[in-house]
Amino acid sequence: MDELPRNFPYTARRTTYLTIVCSFGFLLLMESGGVALVANLLITNPWLRISINLVHLGLCIFIAIAMVSVLSTRHRITPGGLQLNYGRTLHVQLPYVAIRDVQPVRDVQAGLQPLTARYDSKKQELVACFSDQGQLLLRLHTAQLLKIGHKEHLVSSILFNVDQPELFLTTLTPYLQDLMEAVAEIMPPHTRRSEDALVRSVQAQSQSGQLVIVIENLTRRFADFVAVDKLNMTIGRGEIYGFLGSNGAGKTTTIKMLVGLLEPHDGYIRLAGHDVWSESVAAKRLLGYVADRALLYDRLTGREFLAFLAQVRGLAKNVADQKIEQLLAVLDLTEYAQRLCGSYSFGMKRKLALAGALLHEPAILILDEPFNGLDPRSARHLKDLLLVLARQGTTILLSTHDLATAEAICDRVGIFHKGRLMAEGSAVELRQLAEAPDLETVFLQLTSEQKEEVGV
Ligand SMILES: Nc1ncnc2c1ncn2[C@@H]1O[C@H](COP(=O)(O)OP(=O)(O)OP(=O)(O)O)[C@@H](O)[C@H]1O
């Protein structure tokens, strides 16, 4: 693969643009400079002189920005994702997992706007085009809120130019494929889906009956205290659902009931149609679970621990050995695999527990505060891994106090408060509904007292 970052400017119209801006700017500056000079010589009122000089300075700055902004129209393929820069109005970084595809197009109708990105609300399209030559259309898996100028818009596709679209595509494609391959290696062929089917759509899944987790009227009490109160919710195949809530809201209690560790007092849970209590073996076969505190055997090495779990899950030895090595590598644990689990740091224990949960390629992954204790690099790896697993069809439910992460990776979040689900929907929907600038504000509003239930 090519060395990153690689820059892809669009220079085809740059000279014309600079010639126009420079000549026009030069004339304007000469004129306003002349006026300012005369004003400084003839006008005695100091305020008027200052005002005229300030107008002249403002013009100089405006023209300088117009000339310099052409240089910031340069897209970059970096290790962390695709950076799109267009004049002063657009500077975004898209992770590769967010990109569905990029195709060459020729859209003469796009309404070209030199150096000012424009938003087409009908198509949810961001137009950042200098001309109709060298155009590429980038489509995202799910619409994302992107900042264009000072406003945020929900964007599904982006139209932009580069000088060499073929070279850009050849350079970018391996990074899009690489992510898919990294996880495809740890997933069996029968769980892989075709490229088109990778587009996650919760509504489509619900309509086609692919609900994997169905919870109805779920209730759990501890003595007189109601920890989970008549909870109803569904999660579709390939969806990432985030449980958010204040301490003691009932997230872990719900998760324990979901994985069959705690019996509900009322209601039921079905996992892919199997009741967690009356068909517990079939339901648990589908599950991978990582508790909030990793439960490992301190006297086994990391590799032995995984081999033991593989045996319990009934994996053939050769399959298990291969899988263990792949998971150790994906989770950066190979170096520590011969060390006793008891000597692992908190974060390493969490990663080993996650490897254990992924060994049998579960259809449903349930993670209680998975980012707790992970360093930024491991957290980033885990986010990417979860996104790719979800694209492969794994249904993921996680609880977290990290609102930014929930917003970044969850298709939907549910906000718990005192055992009740106060609101659920995508982060964007909840923000719009609560007219809040971010998920943190929505969370704080909903978990303050006396709030009505909100559904999207
Ligand atoms: N075994 C138990 N006995 C008595 N009360 C319990 C028990 N387990 C949980 N609870 C209570 O149920 C409520 C919900 O607890 P839970 O652990 O589900 O909260 P949580 O949302 O996971 O909180 P946190 O974010 O702090 O982990 C809390 O008030 C807790 O004290």
The ligand as an SDF file (V2000), in Angstrom:
LIG
                    3D

 31 33  0  0  0  0  0  0  0  0999 V2000
  -27.9730   -7.5310   43.6990 N   0  0  0  0  0  0  0  0  0  0  0  0
  -28.5720   -6.3800   43.9820 C   0  0  0  0  0  0  0  0  0  0  0  0
  -29.1960   -6.1810   45.1580 N   0  0  0  0  0  0  0  0  0  0  0  0
  -29.8220   -5.0300   45.4480 C   0  0  0  0  0  0  0  0  0  0  0  0
  -29.8900   -3.9880   44.5950 N   0  0  0  0  0  0  0  0  0  0  0  0
  -29.2710   -4.1060   43.4190 C   0  0  0  0  0  0  0  0  0  0  0  0
  -28.5910   -5.3090   43.0470 C   0  0  0  0  0  0  0  0  0  0  0  0
  -28.0870   -5.1440   41.7920 N   0  0  0  0  0  0  0  0  0  0  0  0
  -28.4370   -3.8940   41.4160 C   0  0  0  0  0  0  0  0  0  0  0  0
  -29.1460   -3.2780   42.3620 N   0  0  0  0  0  0  0  0  0  0  0  0
  -29.6980   -1.9290   42.3130 C   0  0  0  0  0  0  0  0  0  0  0  0
  -30.3980   -1.7840   41.0910 O   0  0  0  0  0  0  0  0  0  0  0  0
  -30.1830   -0.4810   40.5450 C   0  0  0  0  0  0  0  0  0  0  0  0
  -29.6520   -0.6070   39.1530 C   0  0  0  0  0  0  0  0  0  0  0  0
  -28.3300   -1.0880   39.2100 O   0  0  0  0  0  0  0  0  0  0  0  0
  -27.4610   -1.3520   37.9090 P   0  0  0  0  0  0  0  0  0  0  0  0
  -26.1840   -1.9820   38.3290 O   0  0  0  0  0  0  0  0  0  0  0  0
  -28.2980   -2.0510   36.9250 O   0  0  0  0  0  0  0  0  0  0  0  0
  -27.2220    0.1470   37.4110 O   0  0  0  0  0  0  0  0  0  0  0  0
  -26.3450    0.6770   36.1670 P   0  0  0  0  0  0  0  0  0  0  0  0
  -27.2380    1.4930   35.3130 O   0  0  0  0  0  0  0  0  0  0  0  0
  -25.6020   -0.4230   35.5450 O   0  0  0  0  0  0  0  0  0  0  0  0
  -25.3550    1.6610   36.9550 O   0  0  0  0  0  0  0  0  0  0  0  0
  -23.7900    1.9980   36.6830 P   0  0  0  0  0  0  0  0  0  0  0  0
  -23.7450    2.9470   35.5180 O   0  0  0  0  0  0  0  0  0  0  0  0
  -23.3840    2.6800   37.9380 O   0  0  0  0  0  0  0  0  0  0  0  0
  -23.0620    0.7150   36.4450 O   0  0  0  0  0  0  0  0  0  0  0  0
  -29.2320    0.2360   41.5030 C   0  0  0  0  0  0  0  0  0  0  0  0
  -29.9750    1.0640   42.3700 O   0  0  0  0  0  0  0  0  0  0  0  0
  -28.5850   -0.8960   42.2830 C   0  0  0  0  0  0  0  0  0  0  0  0
  -28.2800   -0.4820   43.6010 O   0  0  0  0  0  0  0  0  0  0  0  0
  1  2  1  0
  2  3  1  0
  2  7  2  0
  3  4  2  0
  4  5  1  0
  5  6  2  0
  6  7  1  0
  6 10  1  0
  7  8  1  0
  8  9  2  0
  9 10  1  0
 10 11  1  0
 11 12  1  0
 11 30  1  0
 12 13  1  0
 13 14  1  0
 13 28  1  0
 14 15  1  0
 15 16  1  0
 16 17  2  0
 16 18  1  0
 16 19  1  0
 19 20  1  0
 20 21  2  0
 20 22  1  0
 20 23  1  0
 23 24  1  0
 24 25  2  0
 24 26  1  0
 24 27  1  0
 28 29  1  0
 28 30  1  0
 30 31  1  0
M  END
$$$$
